[in-house]
């Protein structure tokens, strides 16, 4: 079994929804996910969160182009950019 995505639960991705039509339904209007608990940076619907919020599940859409390690590396780079932008 492959390693899980090493999420740090910083909340940067959940605070950066603005501008993405794929995430518009989750945006509470200010770029922050309506399911984010801002005190803990955790998702209030974690077990029922949409597929787009599940890095492991989303890989299946890109598996023909990226191996799991490559996909993780790309997502970690995006995480770092979002973290810099948000914090």
C-alpha positions as MATLAB code, in Angstrom:
seq = 'XXXXXXXXXXXXXXXXXXXXXXXXXXXXXXXXXXXXXXXXXXXXXXXXXXXXXXXXXXXXXXXXXXXXXXXXXXXXXXXXXXXXXXX';
ca = [
       0.000    0.000    0.000;
       1.269    3.470   -0.818;
       2.030    6.108    1.765;
      -0.714    8.588    2.642;
      -0.406   12.193    1.551;
       1.559   14.037    4.273;
      -0.987   16.746    5.036;
      -0.011   19.052    7.899;
      -3.584   20.348    8.370;
      -2.409   23.948    8.073;
      -5.691   24.914    6.391;
      -4.067   26.908    3.576;
      -5.860   24.929    0.865;
      -9.195   25.448    2.631;
      -8.526   29.183    2.801;
      -7.710   29.504   -0.916;
     -10.871   28.561   -2.782;
     -11.380   31.912   -4.471;
     -11.044   31.887   -8.214;
     -11.596   28.159   -8.706;
     -14.845   27.191  -10.400;
     -14.273   23.618   -9.198;
     -14.422   24.800   -5.587;
     -17.099   27.493   -5.892;
     -19.761   25.400   -4.140;
     -17.530   25.121   -1.064;
     -16.564   28.822   -0.938;
     -18.469   30.712    1.726;
     -17.918   33.889   -0.297;
     -14.524   35.016    0.926;
     -12.337   32.238   -0.451;
     -12.607   30.135    2.708;
     -14.298   26.746    2.701;
     -17.630   26.763    4.472;
     -16.669   23.504    6.203;
     -13.381   24.741    7.692;
     -13.222   25.073   11.459;
     -11.035   28.163   11.614;
      -9.947   27.535   15.191;
      -8.521   24.079   14.506;
      -7.946   24.309   10.706;
      -9.758   20.980   10.446;
     -12.642   20.033    8.189;
     -15.999   19.741    9.928;
     -17.145   17.161    7.332;
     -13.824   15.343    6.938;
     -15.270   11.849    6.576;
     -17.824   13.096    4.025;
     -15.667   15.701    2.263;
     -15.928   15.887   -1.537;
     -13.562   13.930   -3.743;
     -11.738   17.100   -4.816;
     -10.630   17.496   -1.189;
      -9.176   13.969   -1.090;
      -5.662   13.941   -2.508;
      -5.473   10.156   -2.551;
      -8.800    9.768   -4.363;
      -8.064   12.533   -6.868;
      -4.872   10.764   -7.955;
      -6.940    8.265   -9.943;
      -7.826   11.080  -12.362;
      -4.128   11.729  -12.999;
      -2.592    8.278  -12.546;
      -2.040    7.936  -16.286;
       0.206   11.022  -16.200;
       1.807   10.985  -12.761;
       2.998    8.253  -10.450;
       1.901    8.574   -6.811;
       5.285   10.033   -5.737;
       5.174   12.561   -8.597;
       1.599   13.500   -7.740;
       2.500   13.941   -4.072;
       5.454   16.152   -5.025;
       3.232   18.355   -7.204;
       0.664   18.671   -4.434;
       3.320   19.469   -1.840;
       4.612   22.236   -4.098;
       1.075   23.611   -4.391;
       0.696   23.356   -0.604;
       3.862   25.384   -0.064;
       2.685   28.081   -2.487;
      -0.741   28.273   -0.842;
       0.834   28.398    2.623;
       3.038   31.322    1.544;
       0.038   33.105    0.045;
      -2.248   32.574    3.051;
       0.196   32.961    5.921;
];
